[in-house]
Amino acid sequence: MKKQILKVGTVAAMLCSVLTVQPVIGQETNATITQEKQEELVNTTLTVYGNCGMCKKRIEKAALSVDGVKEANWDVETNVLSVKFSDIIFGKNNYSINTVSEKIAAAGHDTQFNKASEDVYNALPGCCQYERKE
C-alpha cells in the first residue's frame, strides 16, 4: 500500500512539473517568433539659415515634427542641420528630406531647398532675422 501511494505521489509530482514547464517553453517560442526587425537610422545634413539659440530650438522642433525623424541637431556656427531618421517610417509615409526642409521653411527659416515666406520670416523675433540669400 505504501509503495502504491509513493508511486502515485511520484507520478503526480512529475505531472505537475511537466505542466508548469510547458507554458514557459511556449512563451520563449512566442518571444522568438514575435521579435521585431531592428530599426536602422539614416543620417543626412541640410543647410538651414538662422542666427541664435532661439533659431536652433525652432529649427530642431520643426525637423522633429516630421514623423520618422529621431534626432535633429542644428549648428549655429555652420548653419548645418544633422538629421537622423527612420528609413522605414520615411519610406512608409513617402517622406523625403524635402519634407523636413518644407517644415523648417514653414517655421520661418530658409534652407538649401526651400525659402520661408516673407510673412513668416518677418514674424520672427529680431535676433532671428538672419541675412537672406538671394
C-alpha positions in Angstrom: 0.0 0.0 0.0 2.8 2.4 0.9 4.6 1.6 -2.4 1.4 2.4 -4.4 1.0 5.7 -2.6 4.6 6.5 -3.2 4.2 5.7 -7.0 1.1 7.8 -7.2 2.8 10.7 -5.5 5.9 10.4 -7.7 3.7 10.4 -10.9 1.7 13.3 -9.6 4.9 15.3 -8.9 6.3 14.5 -12.3 3.0 15.5 -14.0 2.9 18.9 -12.1 6.5 19.7 -13.1 5.7 18.9 -16.8 2.6 21.0 -16.7 4.4 24.0 -15.2 7.3 23.8 -17.7 5.0 23.8 -20.8 3.8 27.4 -20.7 7.4 28.7 -20.1 8.6 26.8 -23.2 5.6 28.2 -25.2 6.4 31.7 -24.1 10.0 31.5 -25.1 9.0 30.2 -28.5 6.5 33.1 -29.0 9.0 35.7 -28.0 11.4 34.4 -30.7 8.6 34.4 -33.3 7.4 38.0 -32.5 10.9 39.5 -32.4 10.8 42.7 -34.5 13.4 43.8 -37.1 15.7 46.4 -35.6 15.1 49.9 -37.0 18.0 51.4 -38.9 18.6 55.2 -38.8 19.7 57.2 -41.9 21.9 60.3 -41.4 21.8 63.4 -43.6 22.6 67.1 -43.4 20.8 70.2 -44.6 21.8 73.8 -44.7 19.4 76.0 -42.7 19.8 79.7 -42.1 19.4 81.3 -38.7 21.3 83.2 -36.0 20.9 82.1 -32.5 19.8 79.7 -29.8 16.1 80.6 -30.4 16.6 79.7 -34.1 18.2 76.4 -33.0 15.2 75.4 -30.9 12.7 76.4 -33.6 14.6 74.6 -36.4 15.1 71.4 -34.4 11.4 71.4 -33.3 10.3 71.8 -36.9 12.5 68.9 -38.1 11.4 66.6 -35.2 7.7 67.3 -36.1 8.2 65.1 -39.2 7.2 61.5 -38.5 10.2 59.3 -38.5 12.8 62.0 -37.6 14.5 60.6 -34.5 17.2 63.3 -34.0 17.8 66.8 -35.2 20.8 69.0 -34.3 21.4 72.4 -35.9 24.8 74.0 -35.5 24.6 77.8 -35.1 28.1 78.4 -36.4 27.9 76.4 -39.6 24.1 76.6 -40.3 24.2 72.8 -40.8 21.3 70.7 -39.6 22.1 67.0 -39.0 19.1 64.8 -39.1 18.7 61.1 -38.2 15.5 59.5 -39.4 14.0 56.0 -39.7 14.2 54.9 -43.3 11.3 52.5 -42.6 8.9 55.3 -41.4 10.1 57.8 -44.1 9.6 55.2 -46.8 6.2 54.1 -45.5 4.9 57.7 -45.4 6.6 58.7 -48.7 8.6 61.4 -46.9 11.9 62.8 -48.0 14.4 65.3 -46.7 12.5 67.9 -48.7 9.5 67.2 -46.2 11.8 68.3 -43.4 13.0 71.3 -45.4 9.4 72.4 -46.0 8.5 72.2 -42.3 11.6 74.3 -41.4 10.7 76.9 -44.1 7.1 77.0 -42.7 8.7 77.9 -39.3 10.5 80.9 -40.9 13.9 79.5 -41.8 15.3 79.3 -45.4 17.0 76.0 -46.3 19.1 75.0 -49.3 15.8 73.6 -50.8 13.0 75.9 -49.6 12.6 79.6 -48.8 10.4 80.8 -46.0 7.5 83.1 -46.9 8.1 86.8 -46.3 5.3 86.9 -43.8 6.6 84.1 -41.7 10.2 85.4 -41.9 9.1 88.9 -40.8 7.2 87.4 -37.9 10.5 86.0 -36.4 12.0 87.8 -33.4 14.6 90.5 -34.5 17.5 88.3 -33.3 16.3 85.5 -35.5 16.0 87.5 -38.7 19.1 86.2 -40.5 20.6 87.7 -43.7 18.6 86.1 -46.5 20.4 84.7 -49.6 19.0 85.6 -53.0 
